[in-house]
Amino acid sequence: MSADLFTSIELSEKTASNRVMVSPMCQYSCEQRDGLATDWHFQHLTSRAVGGAGIVMSEATAVEARGRITPTDLGIWSDEHAEALADITAFVRDQGSLPGIQLAHAGRKASKTRPSDGSEPLQPEDGGWETLSPTGEPWPYEDKPPATSRMDESELVRVRDAFADAARRADQAGFEIAEVHAAHGYLLHQFLSPAVNDRGDEYGGSFENRLRYPLEVIDAVRAVWPDEKPLFVRISATDWLPDRDSWSIEDSIRFADHAAAHGVDLIDVSAGGIHPDQQLPDTGPEYQVPYANQISEESDATIRVGAVGAITTPEQAYALVRNDRADLAILGREHLRDPYFTIHAAQKLDRMDEVELPRQYLRAF
């Protein structure tokens, strides 16, 4: 019998109680600009665990201060950052969910104001900083982009090691899943995409060369991340730039094969974000799910996939797993609207016997 939304899933040596995952969603809530988790992060993540999600993934968590998208991003570049996250992971585990962390570096998309303030380039006089990228070309803002430095060999090593150090701290903080962020136009995606990567060395040009640095980062993380704990990678399946040389779904299928060979357990499949000229498709229900399905079907490797993108109803989430289109239903905005999505899905689909309700809430169901 095929799995469905309420079937447990084994990932490495960890087991998620169901196939619902809370998508990583930036909260831009480190008001002291120090990257330390706050009461807001505790409330945001733990409430989704109480709501029944099998996996609760943190937002993009910067592996160094320069890797933040905004000054208010979450970080894990010191032991103090790990300590600030430990109470969150303990509570999430106590609810029967697996806590995950997305390890991230924004590359040339760093040094911005938060979306509620317009996502504008942050100038040095306002606390902005020089960004890093495989290219020396900044993100194409209309006005005053932050200076961008093409990464040299020393920077490549330093940032790679920062990912590994962050993974080591994440393990110490109690996270059960690590996800390397290689999507949405951030640093590792910038290496993958020929729309940005203009290098002439061994990290640019051919498909294999453009994969080299992301795979080095994955190897560095996998080397320190415990074998029994799963490793995910989030990718953009396509750049949505059909009129130029860019990253495509065919590239993503090939990448999945390489990722599996480097110890990745699951590909978290999103799309876009590499350039403001991207040509969005019809963003109707489940508009990105076909990418996950295609990677799952056409990859030569045995690797699990997670699907994200306008999955909003219990029926959608149930069907995409039941019909083998993806192994995980990853919901973002719907979890903002309904922290208890999984419990409500079980209620609607008459599967309440498949979820473990908090004893404090039993009287409501």
TIKOLSE-945524 format. One record per residue (C-alpha): residue in three letters; z negated, x negated, y negated. Coordinates in steps of 0.2 Angstrom, whole numbers, padded with zeros to 4 digits, always signed. Each point is the difference from the previous one (the first is absolute). Layout:
<drentors>
ALAZXY ...
</drentors>
This chain:
<drentors>
MET+0000+0000+0000 SER+0004-0006-0018 ALA-0014-0005-0011 ASP-0003+0011-0015 LEU-0010-0001-0016 PHE-0017+0002+0009 THR+0003-0013+0014 SER-0009-0016-0002 ILE+0010-0016-0002 GLU-0004-0018+0006 LEU+0004-0013-0012 SER-0003-0017+0007 GLU-0018+0002+0006 LYS-0005+0013-0012 THR+0002+0019+0002 ALA+0003+0012-0014 SER-0006+0018+0004 ASN+0016+0008-0006 ARG+0017-0004-0008 VAL-0004+0004-0018 MET-0002-0015-0012 VAL-0005+0001-0018 SER+0014-0010-0009 PRO-0005-0014-0012 MET-0001+0007-0017 CYS-0005-0010-0016 GLN-0014+0007-0009 TYR+0000-0012-0015 SER-0019+0002-0001 CYS-0008-0017-0002 GLU-0005+0003-0018 GLN-0008-0017-0002 ARG+0017-0008+0004 ASP-0009-0010+0014 GLY+0008+0007+0015 LEU-0016+0005+0008 ALA-0002+0017+0009 THR-0009+0013-0009 ASP-0008+0017+0004 TRP+0017+0008-0003 HIS+0007-0010+0014 PHE-0014+0004+0011 GLN+0002+0019-0003 HIS+0019-0001+0001 LEU+0001-0008+0017 THR-0015+0007+0009 SER+0004+0018-0004 ARG+0016-0002+0009 ALA-0009-0007+0015 VAL-0012+0015-0001 GLY+0016+0011+0000 GLY+0005-0006+0017 ALA+0014-0013-0003 GLY+0002-0012+0014 ILE+0004-0015-0011 VAL-0005-0002-0018 MET+0009-0013-0009 SER-0006-0008-0016 GLU+0012-0002-0015 ALA+0010-0015-0004 THR-0014-0013-0001 ALA+0005-0016-0009 VAL-0002-0017+0009 GLU-0002-0009-0017 ALA-0003+0006-0017 ARG+0018-0004-0005 GLY+0006+0012+0013 ARG-0007+0015-0007 ILE+0012+0013-0007 THR-0012+0005-0014 PRO-0017-0008-0005 THR-0009+0015+0008 ASP+0007-0003+0017 LEU-0011-0003+0015 GLY-0002-0018+0007 ILE-0006-0010+0014 TRP+0002-0018-0006 SER-0019-0005+0001 ASP-0014+0003+0012 GLU-0008+0012-0014 HIS+0015+0011+0002 ALA-0002+0001+0019 GLU-0019+0004-0002 ALA+0005+0014-0012 LEU+0011+0008+0013 ALA-0012-0001+0015 ASP-0010+0016-0003 ILE+0017+0009-0001 THR+0006-0006+0017 ALA-0017+0003+0008 PHE+0000+0018-0006 VAL+0019+0003+0005 ARG-0004-0007+0018 ASP-0015+0011+0001 GLN+0011+0015-0002 GLY+0011-0005+0014 SER+0014-0006-0010 LEU+0008-0018+0000 PRO-0001-0008-0017 GLY+0015-0010-0006 ILE+0004-0011-0014 GLN+0017-0003-0008 LEU+0002-0018-0005 ALA+0011-0002-0015 HIS+0008-0011-0014 ALA+0010+0009-0013 GLY+0011-0015-0005 ARG+0010+0003-0015 LYS-0006+0018-0001 ALA-0017-0006-0005 SER-0008+0000-0017 LYS+0003+0018-0005 THR-0011+0014-0007 ARG-0005+0013+0013 PRO+0012+0016+0002 SER-0012+0011-0011 ASP+0003-0012-0014 GLY+0019-0001+0002 SER+0003-0015+0013 GLU+0005-0011-0015 PRO+0001-0019+0001 LEU-0017-0007-0004 GLN+0001-0013-0014 PRO-0010-0016+0000 GLU-0010+0006-0015 ASP-0005+0015+0009 GLY-0005-0009+0016 GLY+0017-0002+0008 TRP+0005-0015+0011 GLU+0015-0010+0006 THR+0006+0008+0016 LEU+0007-0008+0016 SER+0016+0003+0009 PRO+0014-0008+0011 THR+0010+0001-0015 GLY-0003-0005-0018 GLU+0007+0017-0006 PRO-0014+0012-0006 TRP+0000+0018+0005 PRO+0013+0008-0011 TYR-0010+0009-0013 GLU+0008+0006-0016 ASP-0012-0009-0011 LYS-0010-0016+0002 PRO-0002-0003+0018 PRO-0014-0012+0005 ALA+0006-0018+0003 THR+0005-0003+0019 SER-0002-0016+0009 ARG+0012-0004+0015 MET-0012-0005+0014 ASP+0001-0019+0004 GLU-0006-0007+0017 SER-0018-0002-0006 GLU-0001+0019-0005 LEU+0008+0005+0016 VAL-0013-0009+0010 ARG-0014+0006-0012 VAL+0005+0019+0001 ARG+0002-0001+0018 ASP-0017-0007+0002 ALA-0007+0013-0011 PHE+0007+0014+0012 ALA-0009-0009+0014 ASP-0016-0002-0009 ALA+0000+0019-0005 ALA+0003+0005+0018 ARG-0015-0011+0005 ARG-0011+0009-0013 ALA+0007+0017+0005 ASP-0006-0003+0018 GLN-0017-0006-0006 ALA-0001+0016-0011 GLY+0003+0011+0016 PHE+0018+0006-0001 GLU+0008+0004+0016 ILE+0018-0001-0005 ALA+0009-0012-0012 GLU+0017+0005-0008 VAL+0011-0013-0009 HIS+0009+0008-0015 ALA+0018-0004+0000 ALA+0007+0015-0008 HIS+0003+0009-0017 GLY+0007-0015-0009 TYR-0016-0011+0001 LEU+0000-0018+0004 LEU+0005-0001+0019 HIS+0013+0014-0003 GLN+0007-0011-0014 PHE+0003-0014+0013 LEU+0008+0012+0012 SER+0012+0008-0012 PRO+0016-0008-0006 ALA-0001+0011-0015 VAL-0014-0012-0006 ASN+0000-0015+0010 ASP+0012-0012-0008 ARG-0007-0016+0008 GLY+0011-0014+0006 ASP-0013-0008+0012 GLU-0006+0004+0017 TYR-0009+0016-0007 GLY+0016+0008-0006 GLY+0018+0004+0003 SER+0002+0005+0019 PHE-0009+0014+0008 GLU-0010-0012+0010 ASN-0005-0010-0015 ARG-0005+0015-0010 LEU-0012+0005+0015 ARG-0007-0017+0001 TYR-0014+0001-0013 PRO-0006+0018+0005 LEU-0001-0006+0018 GLU-0010-0015-0005 VAL-0012+0011-0009 ILE-0001+0012+0015 ASP-0003-0015+0011 ALA-0014-0006-0011 VAL-0008+0016+0000 ARG+0002+0003+0019 ALA-0008-0018+0003 VAL-0016+0006-0008 TRP+0000+0018+0004 PRO-0009+0004+0017 ASP+0012+0003+0014 GLU-0009+0016+0005 LYS+0004+0007-0018 PRO+0017+0007-0004 LEU+0011-0007-0013 PHE+0012+0012-0010 VAL+0014-0004-0012 ARG+0006+0012-0014 ILE+0018-0002-0004 SER+0013+0009-0011 ALA+0013+0005+0013 THR+0013-0001-0014 ASP+0002-0005-0018 TRP+0010+0016-0004 LEU+0012-0012-0009 PRO+0017+0004+0008 ASP+0010-0007-0013 ARG-0006-0018+0001 ASP-0005-0012+0014 SER-0018+0006+0005 TRP-0012+0003+0014 SER+0006+0014+0012 ILE-0006+0010+0015 GLU+0010-0011+0011 ASP-0010-0015-0007 SER-0016+0009+0003 ILE+0005+0003+0018 ARG+0003-0019+0002 PHE-0016-0004-0009 ALA-0010+0011+0012 ASP+0006-0011+0015 HIS-0006-0015-0009 ALA-0017+0008-0005 ALA-0004+0005+0017 ALA+0004-0018+0006 HIS-0013-0006-0013 GLY-0014+0011+0006 VAL+0002+0016-0010 ASP-0005+0016+0008 LEU+0007+0013-0011 ILE+0013+0001-0014 ASP-0006+0012-0014 VAL+0017+0006-0007 SER+0002+0005-0018 ALA+0015-0003-0012 GLY+0006-0006-0017 GLY-0009-0008-0014 ILE+0010-0016-0002 HIS+0009+0004-0016 PRO-0001+0014-0013 ASP+0019+0003+0003 GLN-0004+0007+0017 GLN+0010+0015+0005 LEU-0013+0013+0007 PRO+0006+0012+0014 ASP-0005+0018+0000 THR-0018-0002+0001 GLY-0003+0015+0010 PRO-0013+0003+0015 GLU-0001-0016+0011 TYR+0014-0009-0009 GLN-0005-0017+0006 VAL-0004+0005+0018 PRO+0018-0003+0006 TYR-0002-0018-0004 ALA-0016-0002+0011 ASN+0009+0010+0014 GLN+0016-0011-0001 ILE-0011-0016+0001 SER-0009+0006+0015 GLU+0016+0005+0009 GLU+0011-0015-0004 SER-0012-0015-0001 ASP+0001-0011+0016 ALA-0019-0003-0001 THR-0013+0011+0006 ILE-0009+0004-0016 ARG-0009+0015-0007 VAL+0005+0008-0016 GLY-0009+0011-0013 ALA+0010+0012-0011 VAL-0004+0004-0018 GLY+0008+0011-0014 ALA-0003+0018-0005 ILE-0009+0004+0016 THR-0011+0015-0006 THR-0003+0012+0014 PRO-0009+0000+0017 GLU+0016+0006+0008 GLN+0010-0014-0007 ALA-0012-0013+0005 TYR-0002+0007+0017 ALA+0018+0002+0003 LEU+0005-0018-0005 VAL-0012-0007+0013 ARG+0003+0013+0013 ASN+0019-0003-0001 ASP-0002-0019+0001 ARG+0007-0003-0018 ALA-0016-0011-0004 ASP-0016-0005+0008 LEU-0010+0003-0016 ALA+0001+0013-0013 ILE-0005-0009-0016 LEU-0005+0012-0015 GLY-0003-0005-0018 ARG+0001+0013-0013 GLU-0005+0014+0012 HIS-0016-0010+0004 LEU-0004+0000-0019 ARG+0002+0019+0000 ASP-0009+0003+0016 PRO-0012-0014+0006 TYR-0004+0011+0015 PHE+0019+0001+0005 THR-0003-0004+0019 ILE-0014+0013+0002 HIS+0010+0013-0009 ALA+0015-0005+0011 ALA-0010+0002+0016 GLN-0006+0017-0006 LYS+0018+0006-0004 LEU+0007-0006+0016 ASP-0014+0007+0011 ARG-0006-0018+0005 MET-0018+0000-0006 ASP-0005-0006+0017 GLU+0009-0016-0004 VAL-0009-0006-0016 GLU-0018-0005-0002 LEU-0008+0009-0014 PRO-0014-0007-0010 ARG-0016+0008+0006 GLN-0004+0004-0019 TYR+0016+0011-0001 LEU-0001+0009+0017 ARG-0006+0016-0008 ALA+0017+0001-0010 PHE+0011+0001+0015 
</drentors>
